[in-house]
């Protein structure tokens, strides 16, 4: 059995440290807020290269709170991509805004800046007519652990006066070389704010739910702190209505332990991805991930594409090889958005990608032998042997 994801091994290796966290929490009755949360926020902000980090209950909360703190609400349109998890658009809708889509780049699977520019140009044309909402923000998703083309997106956003909120929920530690600034930057440090998820399967995962907002804007950070805690800046003094979206102290403490290992884990994921690429070589019938020179992907997922996706997935399951689909139906075709203005064919690249992608086993502890077995079985299937 080769699992799609191994969550057991790292927790066994860190078991004594993690158990100690629970012991201390029980003895101190420190469950909500406090020193562990503050320490993690400081450490994760430093890791991301931002001034502030605010821990929250989930990545969805992080994105929703970031949008609300940035002033996004009813009457506003937020542009993102259909090739992402529904939490991206849930956060937009739950902030009171309207999600809209532009298609992706077929090589990176991230937002295509040219399509964003084309869409905004059409929306601003005199012939565009009136719309129920107006573009106010854009959410580039750093999908599968690879940053979107942020220089281009930020330039377009500046031209059209849009707020940029990064969805970095799969990109903990991913790097982006900004040609504009001539330096490497971390995912989560480039927009007005960014959202991270610490769902257990993420590169940095909690032992339960967790998320965070990173930002260099003090006012945004302060608003998110209030939103996560019923709109209060101190107990029982509520400046606004907020949410119950705090990060548990136990989860913050476990994240502090894991954060010390994240760079090493990311490096092992990168090595595994490069080894997959070497093993596949120029295999017919398989498209391996494309990593631009201006990114350092952290491979939350390793995605291949093949026209034989469904049959291949079934074959690998019979070989006791775990796989996943991220994501099989683009958001504009999901039942949840059946009343939207979008129909099949509106975003052909996202639709094409969704029908051919397959996520292979990817985790730091993945061995050479396991990868050789996975690739060997895929080649066997594609060759018809």
N, C-alpha and C positions, 0 to 999 in steps of 0.2 A: 504494500500500500504506500503510495506517494501522495500525501495530502496536498490539497491546494494551498493550505496555510497551516503552519505549525505554531499554535499558541501555547502549547504545553512546555516545550523545551526551555524557552527563555524564562518562564515563570518558575520552573523547577530550579534553574540555575540561580535565580535571584530569590529563591523561596525564603531563606532566613531573613534577608533584609526586608522583604515584603511583609512577612509575619510580624517582624518587630514593629512595623508601622501600625499594624492593627493593635498590637499590645499597648503601644504608647497611647493610641487614641482611646482605647478602653480605660486605661488608667487615668488619663487626663480628662476624659469626657469631652474631647476636642473634635467635634464632628463638622461644624459649619464655620467657614472663615478661619481667621486666626493666622498664626505664624507660618504654617505649612503652605497655605494658599498664597500668602504674600511672598514667601520665598520662591515658590515655583513661578509666580508671575514675574519676579525680577530676573530669575534665571532664564526663563523662556524668552523674555524680551531681549536679553543680551544675546541669546543664541540666534534669534531672528534678525538682530541688528536694528531693533526699534527702541523707542524711549519707553513705551508702555505696553503692558499685557494685562488683560483682565480675564480671569478665569470664569467660565460659565458652565452650564449644565451639559451642553452638547454643541456640535458644530452648527446645527440648525439654529439654536439660540444665538450663537455667535454671529451668524450671518444676519439674522433678523434684527438683533440688537444694533449691529453696526449700521444697517440701513436706517433704522429709526433714529439713531443718534446723529446720523448725517442729514436728517431732515426729510427723508423719503417717506411719502405717505399717499393718501388718496389723490387721484388726479395725475400722479406721476407714472411714467413708464420706465422700467428697468430692463435693459437689454442684456441677454446672455445667450447661451448656446443650447440647442436641444439635446446634445450628446453629453449628458451629465445626469447625476442622481437627482431625484425629484426634490430633495431638500433645498437645492439651489432656488427653484421656483416657488416652493412652499414659503420660504423666507420672504420672498418678494411679495407674494399674495398676502401673507400674514402681517406684513408691514402696511398693508392697505394699498399697495401699488399694483401695477399691471405688468406681468412679464411679457416680453417679446423676444424674438429669436433672430439670430443671424447664423449662417452655416459655418462649418468648421473647415480648417485646412486638412486635406486628406492625408498628409504625411504625419503631422503632429497630433491630430485629433483635437486640437485646441482652436479657439476662436480665430477666424481668418480676418486680420485687420482690414484687408481690402473690402471684404463683404460688409464689415461694420461701417466703413466709410461710405460705401455705395448706398447702404440702407439709410444712413443719416442724411446723405445728399438728397435722396428721394423725399425723405420726410420734410426737409426744409425747402423743397422746391415750391414755387407759387401754385403749381398745378396739383400739389399733393392733397389739397382740401383740408377740412377740419377733422381732427381725431379726438376721441374721448379722453386721451391722455397725451402727455408730452414727454419726450425722452429727458430724463434727469440724471440717470446713472447707468453705468455699465459694470457687469460682473464677469470678468474673465476667469475661467475655471482652469486651474493648473492640474489638468486631468492626468490620472495615472502616475503622478509624481513628476511631471515635466512642466516647467513654467510656460505660460503663454508668451507671445511676443509683446512684452510690456512696453518697450520704447515706442513701438508703433501705436499701440492702443492708447497709451498716455498722451501721445501727440494728437491723435484724433479726438480724444476726450477733451483735451484743452481747447482745441479748435471749436468744438461744439458745446463747450461749457458743461461737461458731464462729470459727475462724481465717479471715481473708480474705487470699487470695493473688490478686493481679491478673494476668490474662493480657493483657499489654500488647504482645504480639508484633506487632500491626499498628498501634500507636497512639503512635509516637515523637513526642512534642511535643504530643499532643492535650490540650485544656484542659477542666476541669470546674469549674463554679462551685458551691462548697459553700455552701449556704444556712446550714448549721449554723455554719460558720466565717466566713461572709460574705467569702469571697475565692476567687480563681481558684487552682486547683491543677493540677498536671500528672499525666497518666496515669502510673502507676508510683510515686506518692508517697502513696497513700491506704491501702493495705492493710498487713498486717504485712510483706509483701514483694511483689515483682512480677517477672515474667519478660518479657524482651525478646528478639526474634530479630533478627539482622542478616543474614539470608538476602539474597542480592544484590538481589532484587526488592522489598525493603522500603523504606520511606521513607528509612531510614538503613540501607544495605546494605553489607556487606563485599565484598571480591573473593574470596569463598569462604564458608565457614561462620563463624558467630559468634553469640554471645548474651551476655546479662548479667542478673544479679539486682540489683535496687535495693531498698534497705531503710533504715529509720531505726534499726534494731535492731542493735547492735554484735555481739551473740551470734549472730544469724542470719548476718550477714556473715562472721564468723569461721568458722562451721560450713561455709558454702558454699565458702570458700577451701580448707578441708580436703577437702571432698567432691570438688572439681574436680581435686585433686592427690593421689589415692590415700590420702586420710585423713591426710596428713602436714602438720604445722605447720612443720617444717623437714626438710631432706633426710634420709631414712631413719629418721625418728622418726614412727611411725604410731600415732595415738591411736584410729583406727578404720579399717575398710575403706572405701575411697572409690572414685572412678572416674577415668578418664583423660578429663577434660572441660575442659581448659585452653583459653583464647583465645590463638591464635598472636600473636606480637609483630608480625608483618607485617600481620595483619588489624587489630590494634589501631591501628597507625600509619595504615593507610588510613582507618579509621573516624574518627580524629582530624582528618584532612584534610576528610572529608565532613561531619563534625559542624558545622564552621564554616559550611556552606552549608544546613544542615537547615531552619532557620527560614525562609529564603528559598524553598527548595523546597516546604515545607509551604504557605506563603502562595500560591504559584503553583498548587498543587493545589486550594486553597480557591477561588481565582479561577476555575479551570477548572470546578469543581463548580457554582459559582453561574452561570457562563455556560451550562453544560448545562441547568440549571434554567430559565433565561430562554428558551433556544432551544426547549425542550419546551413551556413555557407550560402551558396546560391541555389538552395533547394527549390525545385519547381513547385508551384502551387502554394507557397507560403510567403507572406510579406511580414518581415520582422520589424520591430520598432525603429523609427527614424529619430535620431537625437541630433538636433542642430548644434553647431559648434558653440553657439552662444548660450547653451543650457548645460546644466549638470543635473540630469534627472536622477531621482532617488528611487524610481521603480517600485512605487507602492504596488503596481501591477505590471506584469509582463504580458503584453498583448500581441498576438499574431493575428493575421487575417488569412482566410482561405475560403474559397467558394464551397468547399465541402464541410463547412463548419459543423452543422448539426450531426452529420454522420460521423465525423471525426470525434466529436465530443462523446457520442455514444460508444464508439470504439475504445476511446481512452478510459471511459468508465469501466468497460469490461476488462481492461488491463489494470484496474485498481489505481488509476491515475486521476487525481482530483482536478477539476477545471472550474471555470466560472464564466459568466456572461456579463460584461460591464460596458454597455447596457443593451439588452436585446430589442427594446422599443424606444425610439427617440421620444422626448417629452411631448412634442407637438402631436404625436399620434396616440398618446396615452388616453385612456377613458376619462381620467380626471380633467382633461382639457378638451373634451369632445365638443364643447360649446364655444371653443375659441375660433378665431378666423382662419386657422391653419388647416390644411388638408394634406393628404399624401402627395408627395412630389414637390412640396414647397422647399424642402431642404434636402436635396438629392444626395449630397455627400454624407450627411449624418445618417440618412436612411440606408445608403449603400454600406457604410461602415458597420451599422448596427446588425446587418444581416450576415456579416462575415467575420466579426471579431471573436476571439476566444482567448480567455485568460488562462495562462499556464501556471503551474506551481511556482510560487515566488516567496521566499522568506530567507532571512540571513543564514539559517542553518542548512539550507539546501545543499546537498553534496554533489560532487562531480559525477559520481556514479548514478545518482538519481536523475541528474540532467541528461546524461548520456542515454539512460533508459527512456526517458520521456521523448527526446528527439528521435531516438531510434524507432520507437513505436509510431511516431508521426510519419517519418519517412517510409516506414513499412506500409502504413495505410495509404499514403499518397501514391506510392509506386504500384499498389494493387497486388502486392505479394501475399 
